[in-house]
Amino acid sequence: MSIWKELYDIFDKERSRWQQSTAGKQAISFELKANLGFLADALSSGLPQQAIIQGLECTLFEAKIKEGLALTSLNRRKVTLKFIGEFAEFAKYVGKENAELVENAYSKIKSLQKLASAKPENNYDLKIKSLFRFLVFIVAHLEVRPLTRQSAKG
């Protein structure tokens, strides 16, 4: 086998791996945005809490993790004080990378679903609204759009 063939095979394998990784990252980003959009619509339309909780999705995330996608392959940008602006509730995430934020978001979703399944009669309004705020934060961070009071108004 020629050296060119060996080099091409290495390149082709790496390109394929990179494309799969990129697709996985895009799938997770899409699912987070879809959950955020769903929560916004559900909260504004007054959808019942159980319907909101059941409507949250984790399937793409779970599939990509099973496929071996490393969350560290998400951009390694860290949360900064400048990024969170005046939103002190997110100060606890300063210094955290996107991988940890994404894992935390899905952990919150799964936890909420399990709680609602175990005790459907409980009021989960605060947890749902907290999840909504966290998803706004994480999607903004993934898209590198710092939080400002003005972006919250408009």
TAFEN-V750661 format. One record per pair of residues at least 6 apart in sequence whose ideal C-beta (glycine too) atoms are under 7 Angstrom apart, sorted by the first residue. I is the first residue (numbers start at 1). J is the second residue. If there is no record, write none. Layout:
BEGIN
[[I;J] [I;J]]
END
This chain:
BEGIN
[[21;69] [21;73] [24;64] [24;67] [24;69] [25;73] [25;74] [27;60] [27;64] [28;60] [28;61] [28;64] [28;102] [29;142] [31;57] [31;60] [31;61] [32;105] [32;135] [32;138] [32;139] [33;139] [34;57] [35;56] [35;57] [35;135] [36;135] [36;136] [36;139] [38;55] [39;52] [39;131] [39;132] [39;135] [42;52] [42;55] [43;132] [49;124] [49;125] [49;128] [50;116] [50;120] [52;128] [53;112] [53;113] [53;116] [53;124] [56;109] [56;113] [58;106] [58;109] [58;110] [61;106] [71;99] [71;102] [71;103] [72;99] [74;98] [74;99] [74;102] [75;98] [76;97] [76;98] [77;98] [78;95] [78;96] [78;97] [79;93] [79;94] [79;95] [79;96] [79;141] [80;94] [81;94] [82;146] [83;141] [83;146] [83;147] [84;90] [84;91] [84;94] [84;147] [85;146] [85;147] [85;148] [86;149] [87;147] [90;137] [93;101] [98;141] [98;142] [101;138] [101;141] [102;138] [105;134] [105;135] [105;138] [108;131] [108;134] [109;131] [112;124] [112;127] [112;131] [116;124] [137;147] [140;147]]
END
